[in-house]
Amino acid sequence: MAVPHVPSDLGFDPWDPAFVADPYPVYAELRARGRVLHYERTDQWLVPHHADVSALLRDRRLGRTYRHRFTHEDFGRTPPPPEHEPFHVLNDHGMLDLEPPDHTRIRRLVSKAFTPRTVERLKPYVHALADDLVAALVEAGGGDLLADVAEPLPVAVIAEMLGIPEQDRALLRPWSAAICGMYELNPSEETAASAVRASEEFTAYLRELIAARRAEPGDDLISGLFAAHDEGDRLTEQEMISTAVLLLNAGHEATVNATVNGWWALFRNPDQLAALRADHSLISPAVEELMRYDTPLQLFERWVLDDIEIDGTTIPRGAEVALLFGSANHDPAVFTAPGRLDLARRDNPHISFSAGIHYCIGAPLARIELAASMASLLTRAPALAPATRPRQKPNFVIRGLEALEVRVEAEG
């Protein structure tokens, strides 16, 4: 049986600005071609359908890592170059890139510190901060929604949770951006070098902060991680460092991009924006629909630990699958008229927060932040409008805008 592959003329090209600007028509072509297709440029198997993506996220024959079962050589993979080690030490000790039993142990311990009560207690702080940021935007008559509201809100919230002093918080976003560059497809050596530097600097910073909290614990999340234990299990210092970085990166990257992607979608769909302005009870379903409509994380990779079969095609152990979240969230088999923004959509099983054991632990906090900034903007800037057409970031995997310049217009 012939191996299904992505035709070169289909238009799937993560390095093409035109594709990155609007990948959704190409996703429709991918879904029409089959349930799994091999993409030669990255040597990955693309999975575009919602049912398959959802099932594979829960399939224990796949993993975020293979090192708990195989060496690089046994798995047919080349070890990362030694000069990348600081990035991989930091990344590979976070629970997102671990599998059971380590993932189970770390997630259980982190959950002790990152409780629903902790998140709920942050609500007044989140809403007050969102109001302050939006008030400053309104007073200025507009500005960059990304830099002025979307970015500082989740960065401040997760930094507050972690107990990072206010004067140090400006360091966090550049470190995060450099590290997240490694999650793109086939990152360049320049990207890798930036990620390594950021990993070294962030690790050194957190090592000092952990030492200070060990000597004088507070009520912050880092102190909570240090105190978390269960039946003799504790987080190692490296696991604490990697967890803090993961919570920061995952805790704001998706929220920042979901905010600006969402508002740009609203501006392009004025009927939906008008409905939202008229009825603020739509905020909660709007958050879900905007996460689905223009997904901030377009692709999630998994290693094949044991052979799997999809639609008659065997994907062998050692292969890598690319689960296309953006395509799954536009699958007409699950979503009626998926290309239409519908803030009143009732049945919305989007997978923007993943699924299975790697379901986003920060999803409740992200929803609070997105709803808070949306409520503040709708209340304080009811005639908010785009000032210019924004530019898409060149990244494919983590989807967002370079900026979103807006103006605050007088009502009328």
C-alpha positions in Angstrom: 0.0 0.0 0.0 1.4 3.4 -1.0 2.3 5.7 1.9 -0.1 8.7 2.0 2.0 11.9 1.8 1.4 15.6 1.7 1.6 16.7 -2.0 4.1 19.5 -2.6 1.5 21.6 -4.4 -1.1 21.4 -1.5 0.2 24.5 0.1 1.1 23.1 3.5 4.3 25.1 4.2 5.0 26.3 7.8 7.7 28.6 6.5 5.4 30.4 4.0 4.0 33.7 5.3 0.9 33.2 3.2 0.2 29.8 4.7 0.9 31.0 8.3 -1.4 34.0 7.8 -4.3 31.7 7.0 -3.7 27.9 7.3 -7.3 26.9 7.6 -8.1 26.4 3.9 -5.1 24.1 3.6 -6.2 22.2 6.6 -9.5 21.5 4.8 -7.5 20.1 1.9 -5.5 17.9 4.3 -8.6 16.5 5.9 -10.0 15.7 2.5 -6.8 13.8 1.6 -7.0 11.4 4.5 -6.7 10.8 8.2 -2.9 10.7 8.2 -0.3 12.0 5.8 3.5 12.0 5.8 5.3 15.3 5.5 8.8 14.9 4.2 10.2 18.2 5.2 9.9 17.5 8.9 9.6 13.7 8.6 6.4 13.8 10.6 3.0 12.2 10.2 0.3 14.9 10.1 -3.0 14.1 11.8 -5.7 16.6 10.8 -9.1 15.2 12.0 -10.6 16.0 15.4 -11.5 12.4 16.3 -8.0 11.1 15.6 -6.2 14.0 17.3 -8.5 13.6 20.4 -7.9 9.8 20.5 -4.2 10.0 20.0 -3.8 12.6 22.8 -5.1 9.9 25.1 -3.2 7.0 23.5 -0.5 5.6 25.7 1.3 4.2 22.7 2.4 7.7 22.0 4.5 10.0 24.3 6.0 13.4 24.6 9.3 11.7 25.2 10.7 8.2 24.6 13.6 8.4 27.0 11.7 6.6 29.7 11.8 3.5 27.5 14.5 3.8 24.9 17.9 5.4 24.3 18.3 7.7 21.4 20.1 5.0 19.5 17.5 2.3 20.3 14.8 4.6 19.0 16.6 5.4 15.8 17.2 9.1 16.7 20.2 11.3 16.9 21.0 12.7 20.3 20.7 16.5 20.5 24.1 18.3 20.2 25.9 18.8 23.5 25.8 22.6 23.1 22.0 22.4 23.4 22.1 20.7 26.8 21.1 23.6 29.0 17.8 23.9 27.0 17.1 20.1 27.1 17.9 19.8 30.8 15.4 22.6 31.5 12.8 21.4 29.1 13.1 17.7 29.7 12.4 17.9 33.5 9.1 19.7 33.0 6.0 17.6 33.2 4.8 18.5 29.7 7.8 16.6 28.3 7.7 13.6 30.7 5.7 10.4 30.7 4.6 8.2 33.6 5.8 7.5 36.2 7.7 10.8 36.4 4.9 12.8 34.9 2.4 11.3 37.3 4.5 12.1 40.3 5.4 15.6 39.3 1.8 16.6 38.2 0.4 15.2 41.5 2.9 17.3 43.5 2.4 20.4 41.4 -1.4 20.0 41.8 -0.9 20.3 45.5 0.4 23.8 45.1 -1.6 24.8 42.0 -5.1 24.1 43.4 -8.5 25.4 42.2 -8.7 27.4 45.4 -5.3 29.1 44.6 -6.6 30.0 41.2 -10.0 31.2 42.4 -8.3 33.4 45.0 -6.5 35.2 42.2 -9.7 36.3 40.6 -9.9 39.8 42.3 -6.2 40.4 41.5 -6.7 39.4 37.8 -9.8 41.6 37.4 -8.2 44.6 39.1 -5.1 44.3 37.0 -7.1 44.0 33.8 -9.1 47.1 34.7 -5.9 49.1 35.4 -4.2 48.0 32.1 -7.4 48.8 30.1 -7.9 52.1 31.9 -4.3 53.2 30.9 -5.0 52.1 27.3 -8.3 54.2 27.2 -6.6 57.2 28.8 -3.9 57.1 26.0 -6.6 56.9 23.4 -5.3 53.5 22.2 -2.1 51.7 21.7 -0.8 48.2 21.1 -3.3 45.8 22.7 -0.6 43.1 22.8 2.0 45.1 24.6 -0.3 47.1 26.7 -2.9 44.5 27.9 -2.6 41.0 26.5 1.0 40.5 27.5 1.4 42.2 30.9 -1.7 40.7 32.4 -0.8 36.9 32.3 2.9 37.6 32.9 2.1 39.6 36.0 -0.4 37.0 37.2 1.9 34.0 36.9 4.8 36.0 38.3 2.6 36.9 41.3 1.8 33.3 41.8 5.4 32.2 41.6 6.5 35.0 43.9 8.8 36.7 41.4 9.7 40.2 42.6 8.1 43.0 40.5 11.4 44.5 39.6 12.5 41.2 38.0 9.4 40.6 35.9 10.6 42.3 32.8 13.2 39.5 32.4 10.5 36.8 32.0 8.9 37.5 28.6 12.3 37.7 26.7 13.5 34.4 28.3 10.2 32.8 27.5 10.1 33.9 23.9 13.6 32.6 23.3 12.9 29.3 24.9 9.6 28.9 23.0 11.4 29.4 19.7 12.6 25.8 20.0 9.1 24.5 19.8 8.8 25.6 16.1 9.5 23.1 13.3 13.2 22.7 12.4 14.5 25.6 14.5 17.6 27.3 13.3 21.0 27.3 15.1 20.5 30.9 15.9 17.1 30.1 17.5 18.8 27.2 19.4 21.6 29.4 20.7 19.1 32.0 22.0 17.1 29.3 23.7 20.3 27.9 25.4 21.3 31.4 26.7 17.8 32.0 28.0 17.7 28.6 29.6 21.0 29.2 31.4 20.0 32.6 32.6 16.5 31.6 33.7 17.8 28.6 35.5 20.4 30.6 37.4 17.8 33.2 38.4 15.4 30.5 39.7 18.1 28.7 41.5 18.8 31.8 43.5 15.1 32.5 44.1 14.5 28.9 45.3 17.4 29.2 47.7 15.8 32.4 49.1 12.4 30.7 49.5 14.0 27.7 51.1 15.5 30.0 53.7 12.4 32.1 54.1 9.2 30.4 52.7 6.2 32.6 51.6 2.7 31.8 50.4 3.8 31.8 46.7 3.8 28.9 44.3 7.6 28.3 44.5 7.4 27.9 48.3 4.4 25.6 47.7 6.4 23.5 45.3 9.2 23.2 47.8 6.8 22.2 50.5 4.8 19.7 48.3 5.4 16.1 49.2 3.5 12.8 49.1 4.5 9.5 50.6 8.2 10.6 50.7 8.2 12.0 47.2 9.4 15.5 46.6 10.3 17.6 43.6 14.0 17.8 42.9 15.5 21.3 42.5 15.7 20.8 38.8 12.1 19.7 38.6 11.1 22.8 40.6 13.0 25.0 38.2 11.6 23.3 35.1 8.1 23.4 36.5 8.4 27.1 37.3 9.6 27.8 33.7 6.8 25.6 32.2 4.1 27.4 34.3 5.4 30.7 33.2 5.8 29.8 29.5 2.6 27.9 29.2 0.9 30.2 31.6 1.1 33.3 29.4 2.1 32.4 25.8 -1.3 30.9 25.0 -3.2 33.6 26.8 -1.3 36.4 25.1 -1.9 35.0 21.7 -5.5 33.9 22.4 -6.2 37.5 23.4 -4.9 39.2 20.3 -6.0 36.5 17.9 -9.4 36.7 19.5 -9.8 40.5 19.2 -8.5 40.5 15.6 -11.2 37.8 14.9 -13.8 40.0 16.5 -12.8 43.0 14.5 -13.2 40.9 11.3 -16.6 39.7 12.4 -18.4 42.9 13.4 -21.8 41.2 13.8 -20.3 38.9 16.5 -18.5 41.8 18.2 -21.8 43.8 18.2 -23.6 40.8 19.8 -20.9 40.5 22.5 -21.1 44.3 23.2 -24.8 44.0 23.6 -24.7 40.9 25.8 -21.8 40.4 28.2 -23.2 37.0 29.2 -21.6 35.8 26.0 -18.1 36.4 27.4 -17.7 32.8 28.6 -18.8 31.0 25.4 -16.9 33.7 23.5 -13.6 32.7 25.2 -14.1 29.1 24.1 -15.1 30.0 20.6 -12.2 32.3 20.0 -9.8 29.7 21.3 -11.3 27.3 18.8 -11.6 29.7 15.9 -7.9 30.8 15.8 -6.0 28.4 17.9 -2.9 29.8 19.7 -1.2 26.4 19.6 -1.5 24.9 16.1 0.4 21.7 16.5 1.4 19.3 19.2 4.0 16.6 18.6 4.1 13.1 20.0 6.6 10.2 19.5 5.3 6.8 18.5 6.4 4.4 21.2 4.7 1.3 19.8 3.4 0.8 16.2 -0.1 2.3 15.6 -2.4 2.1 12.7 -4.5 4.9 11.3 -6.9 4.2 8.5 -4.9 1.2 7.2 -1.6 3.0 7.5 1.0 1.7 10.0 3.0 4.4 11.8 6.1 2.6 13.1 7.8 3.0 16.5 10.3 5.8 16.3 8.1 8.0 14.1 6.8 11.4 15.1 3.2 12.5 14.7 2.1 16.1 14.5 -1.4 16.5 15.9 -2.9 19.5 14.1 -5.0 21.3 16.7 -5.9 24.1 14.4 -7.3 21.7 11.8 -9.1 19.6 14.4 -10.8 22.7 15.7 -12.1 23.4 12.2 -13.3 19.8 11.5 -16.9 19.9 10.1 -17.5 16.4 11.4 -17.5 18.0 14.9 -18.3 21.7 14.4 -21.2 23.1 12.4 -19.9 25.7 9.9 -16.4 25.7 11.5 -15.2 28.6 9.4 -17.9 30.8 10.9 -17.2 32.7 14.2 -20.2 31.9 16.4 -19.9 33.3 20.0 -23.2 31.5 20.9 -21.9 28.1 19.8 -23.2 25.7 22.4 -21.4 22.4 21.5 -17.7 23.4 21.5 -15.4 20.5 22.3 -12.2 22.3 21.1 -8.9 20.8 22.0 -6.9 24.0 22.4 -5.9 23.0 25.9 -4.9 19.5 24.8 -6.4 16.3 26.4 -5.4 13.2 28.3 -2.7 13.3 30.9 -1.1 16.4 29.4 -4.3 18.5 29.6 -3.3 22.0 30.4 -3.1 22.4 34.2 -3.4 26.2 33.8 -6.6 26.1 31.7 -8.9 27.4 34.5 -6.5 30.4 35.1 -6.2 31.1 31.4 -10.0 31.3 31.1 -10.2 33.7 34.1 -7.5 36.0 32.5 -9.2 35.9 29.0 -12.6 36.7 30.5 -11.2 39.4 32.7 -9.5 41.3 29.9 -12.4 40.9 27.6 -14.9 42.2 30.2 -12.7 45.2 31.0 -12.3 46.1 27.3 -16.0 45.7 26.6 -16.9 47.9 29.6 -14.2 50.6 29.4 -13.6 50.7 25.6 -17.0 49.8 24.1 -16.0 51.3 20.7 -12.5 49.8 20.5 -11.4 49.5 16.9 -8.2 48.4 15.0 -5.9 51.2 14.0 -4.0 49.3 11.4 -4.0 45.8 9.9 -1.8 43.7 12.1 1.1 41.5 10.9 1.2 37.8 11.7 4.2 36.5 13.5 6.3 34.2 11.3 5.8 31.3 13.7 3.5 28.5 12.8 3.3 26.3 15.9 2.7 29.1 18.4 0.3 31.3 16.4 0.0 35.0 17.2 0.4 38.6 16.0 3.4 40.9 16.1 1.2 43.6 17.5 -2.4 44.8 17.5 -2.7 48.5 17.3 -6.1 49.8 18.4 -7.8 53.1 18.9 -10.4 54.0 21.5 -13.2 55.7 19.6 -16.0 57.8 21.1 -19.4 56.0 21.1 -22.0 57.2 18.7 
